[in-house]
Amino acid sequence: MIKDKDSVGTIIDLVFKAVALAMAVAVVVTGVLDTMEIQTQLLLLGIGLFGLAVTELDR
């Protein structure tokens, strides 16, 4: 069990950054394959941007 508050914050930052990276990769792949609408891709990019914004606000 993680007891240190700083390490929990570090893990949360890592998760948000990983989600942002996953959303970007998903948009690139679906864009290349042309399997997703632009609106849905923009939604995924917005989710990724939100994750990056949360990590920056935490500093």
C-alpha positions in Angstrom: 0.0 0.0 0.0 1.3 3.4 -0.9 1.4 5.7 2.1 3.4 8.7 0.9 1.2 11.4 -0.5 4.0 12.6 -2.9 4.2 9.1 -4.5 0.4 9.0 -4.9 0.5 12.4 -6.7 3.4 11.2 -8.9 1.3 8.1 -9.9 -1.7 10.2 -10.7 0.4 12.6 -12.8 1.8 9.5 -14.7 -1.7 8.2 -15.3 -2.9 11.5 -16.7 0.1 11.8 -19.0 -0.4 8.2 -20.1 -4.0 8.9 -21.0 -3.0 11.9 -23.0 -0.4 9.9 -24.9 -2.9 7.1 -25.5 -5.5 9.6 -26.8 -3.0 11.1 -29.2 -1.9 7.7 -30.5 -5.5 6.6 -31.0 -6.3 9.8 -33.0 -3.2 9.2 -35.2 -4.1 5.6 -35.8 -7.8 6.2 -36.5 -6.9 9.1 -38.7 -4.5 7.0 -40.8 -7.1 4.2 -41.1 -9.9 6.7 -41.6 -12.2 4.8 -39.3 -13.4 7.6 -37.0 -15.2 10.8 -37.5 -13.4 14.1 -36.9 -15.7 15.1 -34.1 -14.8 12.0 -32.2 -11.1 12.5 -32.8 -11.4 16.0 -31.5 -13.1 14.7 -28.4 -10.2 12.3 -27.8 -7.7 15.1 -28.2 -9.7 17.2 -25.8 -9.6 14.4 -23.2 -5.8 14.2 -23.7 -5.4 17.9 -23.3 -7.5 17.9 -20.2 -5.1 15.2 -18.7 -2.1 17.3 -19.5 -3.7 20.4 -18.0 -4.4 18.6 -14.8 -0.8 17.6 -14.5 0.4 21.1 -15.1 -2.1 22.6 -12.6 -0.8 20.2 -9.9 2.7 21.7 -10.0 
